[in-house]
Amino acid sequence: MSNLFAAGITLPRQISSRLYYRWLVFAVLSGGYILVYFHRLSPAVVAVDMMRDLQAGGTLLGLLGSAYFYPYALMQLPAGLLADSWGARRTITLFSIVAFSGAIILGLAPNVMVAITGRVLVGLGVAMLFVPTLKVLTEWFSPQEFASMTGLLLAMGGVGSLISATPLALLTDWLGWRSAFVVVGVLTLVLAGLVWTIVRDRPEDIGMENPHRVEPIAATEMNLFAGVRKVFSNRAFWPLAAWFFFQSAVFFSFAGLWGGPYLSQVYGFDRSGAGEVLSMLAIGLICGGPMQSWFSTRILHSRKLAIILSSLVTLMLTGILLTCTDSLSTPALASICFLFGAFSAASVVVGFSAVKELYPITMAGTVIGLVNLFPFAGGAVFQPLIGWVLEHNGRTAAGFTIEGYQQAFLLLVGCSIAALVGALAMQETIGRKTDQ
């Protein structure tokens, strides 16, 4: 009887401890995702300063911005494999140190080629956070909580986007863009220490019960190449992959690099003013992450309709930028940025849920890693391409020409149309049965 009584006292305490500790784990990993988004979007605010100090034209600056995306895209599948085999905690810690070194090199770079090297290391380092974080969340939170936690994680990315706008502009005004990146590099190193100290891959690692543990089944024994083949052989995967590629190409091209020069060179905003307008991207992302998941699940009861709606909004926004390139008011520009964040960026929450629902849950890590190649490939391709388009259309004393930006926005309209086609071609996944 005394043993039963003791068990009755211990179990609630253990459950309470686990419920508390999982939020601590989430908080630390969310801090990491804030830095991921900061590194991803920060060039937009300081692009003009970087062009001047590094003596880089539009094409080279586009290559510098996109240098983050190439390693990020290529490392998505290894990220899942390392998280599974080596552990998410070790993976995130080691590669956060790589990102730290890249930020320091970027901040101290004497020329554009060294800066590109630093940017590559940053992309390589932070590439190993998102997929391992999702793996940790699957261990600490129930399957029913997973979509909501993904939405919250994306909202934390919005905080990083927010910091990369006005706060970065103010920090740059105070210290200069080089010192600002060095400071962020040091914060990335601090994050590595926090992950190593606090985060655990699963509750059992610190003696806590894991009520969500699913015993491995035959499907998990599928080797890497068989898993990749199964994902790529499913025709329903490709419309979603195309949607991720083109939808993210729009957001990363505007929010991640060329939005800042556009506001400065066409509308005459200083760095702080451009940062304030671009901060609406982050506010939209913070609001849109949880909203998109809730809207698709609770209101529309459809992933496809939610993704179509987001694609239509993106097409509308790029169309406005194309037709009203130099005639928008500041409130209109801020509204466009907010909607870009709330729809173009935040809709990936629905996209990840949709692609995960196409396959058995045992393949979730492989599927997320593979589909996560495509949004960053979109940024990698279109950031330098838009830089080339701007450079090709000549310069004025203020910077690139209005005609150049119109040609760039025409390119983004094309991306928006392609994303909409992918959304229309995708299969509905809510309620879809997969082989377990």
HUVENNOR-V466255 format. One record per backbone hydrogen bond with DSSP energy under -1.0 kcal/mol. CO is the residue of the C=O (numbers start at 1). NH is the residue of the N-H. Records with the same first field share a line. If there is no record, write none. Layout:
CO: NH ; NH
//
This chain:
1: 5
2: 6
3: 7
4: 8
5: 9
6: 10
7: 11
9: 13
10: 14
11: 15
12: 16
13: 17
14: 18
15: 19
16: 20
17: 21
18: 22
20: 24
21: 25
22: 26
23: 27
24: 28
25: 29
26: 30
27: 31
28: 32
29: 33
30: 34
31: 35
32: 36
33: 37
34: 38
35: 39
36: 40
37: 41
38: 42
41: 44
42: 45 ; 46
46: 50
47: 51
48: 52
49: 53
50: 54
51: 56
57: 61
58: 62
59: 63
60: 64
61: 65
62: 66
63: 67
66: 70
68: 72
69: 73
70: 74
71: 75
73: 76
75: 79
76: 80
77: 81
78: 82
79: 83
80: 84
81: 85
82: 86 ; 87
87: 91
88: 92
89: 93
90: 94
91: 95
92: 96
93: 97
94: 98
95: 99
96: 100
97: 101
98: 102
99: 103
100: 104
101: 105
102: 106
103: 107
104: 108
111: 115
112: 116
113: 117
114: 118
115: 119
116: 120
117: 121
118: 122
119: 123
120: 124
121: 125
122: 126
123: 127
125: 128
126: 129
129: 133
130: 134
131: 135
132: 136
133: 137
134: 138
136: 140
137: 141
145: 149
146: 150
147: 151
148: 152
149: 153
150: 154
151: 155
152: 156
153: 157
154: 158
155: 159
156: 160
157: 161
158: 162
159: 163
160: 164
162: 165
163: 168
165: 169
166: 170
167: 171
168: 172
169: 173
170: 174
171: 175
172: 176
176: 180
177: 181
178: 182
179: 183
180: 184
181: 185
182: 186
183: 187
184: 188
185: 189
186: 190
187: 191
188: 192
189: 193
190: 194
191: 195
192: 196
193: 197
194: 198
202: 205
203: 206 ; 208
204: 207
210: 213
217: 220
218: 221
219: 222
223: 227
224: 228
225: 229
226: 230
227: 231
228: 232
229: 233
231: 234
234: 237
237: 241
238: 242
239: 243
240: 244
241: 245
242: 246
243: 247
244: 248
245: 249
246: 250
247: 251
248: 252
249: 253
250: 254
251: 255
253: 258
254: 259
258: 262
259: 263
260: 264
261: 265
262: 266
263: 269
270: 274
271: 275
272: 276
273: 277
274: 278
275: 279
277: 280
278: 281
279: 283
280: 284
281: 285
282: 286
283: 287
284: 288
285: 289
287: 291
288: 292
289: 293
290: 294
291: 295
292: 296
293: 297
294: 298
295: 300
296: 302
303: 307
304: 308
305: 309
306: 310
307: 311
308: 312
309: 313
310: 314
311: 315
312: 316
313: 317
314: 318
315: 319
316: 320
317: 321
318: 322
319: 323
320: 324
324: 327
329: 333
330: 334
331: 335
332: 336
333: 337
334: 338
335: 339
336: 340
337: 341
338: 342
339: 343
340: 345
341: 346
343: 347
345: 348
346: 349
347: 351
348: 352
349: 353
350: 354
351: 355
352: 356
353: 357
356: 359
360: 363
361: 364
363: 367
364: 368
365: 369
366: 370
367: 371
368: 372
370: 373
371: 374
373: 377
374: 378
375: 379
376: 380
377: 381
378: 382
379: 383
381: 385
382: 386
383: 387
384: 388
385: 389
386: 390
387: 391
388: 392
389: 393
391: 394
394: 401
399: 396
401: 405
402: 406
403: 407
404: 408
405: 409
406: 410
407: 411
408: 412
409: 413
410: 414
411: 415
412: 416
413: 417
414: 418
415: 419
416: 420
417: 421
418: 422
419: 423
420: 424
421: 425
429: 432
//
